[in-house]
């Protein structure tokens, strides 16, 4: 079927798994990913170095398997590096010599300077000057910080250097903050150094509610996330008009394959927007949000009227 003329050239990417999943779960998940209609796959631990279901060699082996299946693979790095052992792993990833690396902090950018690299959403790219500076160091792709929206992206795209691709998170819980403390361990009255790997009990993070039982935030180790799922499906035409190249989907423990399928089918014109929205509405654990895109409070869902479903 012909490509939707309003959405030319947009490619789908699967971001790194942000949660602590068992080894066998990760291998099974990426075996399925090899068959999904995504062009890019980001691999690696970005939240906590204590999550050792897979070692660096395992991630590299997975990367080779996915590359053999026709995917462009990028190795993602930690957003918060605190220890020498973490720095050693970071250096090895940056020096892997096979795959592009996604820098998620400026330490990684420093190690990658002079070589092609990508910048993840936790690198604070807020203006064209920063984008130009990083392009001079070797930046080839950047991900819009999740708290920015249409107005900021418009300005950044106007000043985007030649040869640099733009990627935007269009589906997934928003990573809002990182801390040296582990909130999941704290919630169980455990010290960070003896967390007993409690994140394994929460394959989509630990949901927090307000006193009136409204979903508010998600604890994911040292990372705090939105409870609602950021979902920009209704504004993909705006992203295309702004020259965005890649749409990032963040994995969740259930239905990730279905989420990818719905985005793909909408992009290629197999289903209309109403059908895609209805399908996705059933897959978001606590409902949608898109407020940041419209310059509003992040929890808002302007393009997702609750009466529609």
Protein Blocks (a to p, Z undefined) as FASTA:
>chain_A
ZZdfklghiacdddddfbdcdfklmmmmmmmmmmpccfbdceddfkbmklckbafklmmm
mmmmmmmnopacdddddfbdfbfklmmmmmmmmmnomaccddfbfklmmmmgoiacdddf
klccfbfklmmmmmmnopabdcddfkbcfklmmmmmmmpcehiacdddfbdcddfbdcfb
dfklmmnopafklnoommmmmmnopadddfkopafbdcehjaccdfbdcdfklmmmmmmm
nopabdcddddfehklmmmmmmmmmmnopacfklmmmmmmmmpmnbpafklmnopafkbc
fklcfklZZ
